[in-house]
Amino acid sequence: MTILCWQKHPANNLDHRELLLQLLVILKEVITIISQMNHIFRLVILVIFSVLFSYCGSLKPKKKSLEDLRLAYTNKSIAAEKYEKFSQAALNEGYDTLAQLFIAASKSERIHSTNFGKIIELYGQDSATPETGNFEVKSTKENLKSAIKTETFEMLSIYPGFIRTAEREKSSEIARSFSWVNNCQKRYLLNLRTAASILDKGNETGIPFIWYVCSGCGNIYNKSDVPMKCEFCLTKQDNFIGFSKQTE
Ligand SMILES: [Zn+2]
């Protein structure tokens, strides 16, 4: 079982020749054991092995899904760093309330990145430390417009394609994690656009100050719309990262 599922084990570093030899030894032992069984036992063993091979095959993502996952892992890690910087810039300009939304977004992106990294390791690959981000930090109004533009582009043009590819390649874990990000982006964009329209009027009145981030999928909720369970991943409210503790 361990050998047959080697592709899902992150610590496995056997070279192909050694792995092949081990498989041949195991196969020989299995054939010997089966030859000593009666017909019914042989049938049972064949069914079990068919299920095991099918399970291991379903865990192996096709090349494109894994490429998309690694790209998303890096981009989300950079986004977490970027929104943290945007938050600091907002604080420096006196936009204390908007700074909280960017901090929530940073936490959310970090959860996305961490989730992607876990899946990469699940498939036996090293997630490694993502590259350092290359982005500009400008005025808060410009940062807000930049965030809206980036999130809109990713929501409409990147993640739907990623999801379709993962589903086509039957990489269900990857498809689900992409779907969570895509759903989070829709909610986050609504909040960004609302904040931008309020900021255009010259103040922050009406922008929520207290945010909660789902620790499962990274979805963000403000104090007035926080549900008992995350609407995407069903994580209980008790497990949301609460920003009230930092801000009150
Ligand atoms: Zn969630």
Boltz pocket constraint, residues with backbone or C-beta under 6 A from the ligand:
constraints:
  - pocket:
      binder: B
      contacts: [[A, 214], [A, 215], [A, 216], [A, 217], [A, 218], [A, 219], [A, 230], [A, 231], [A, 232], [A, 233], [A, 234], [A, 235]]
      max_distance: 6.0
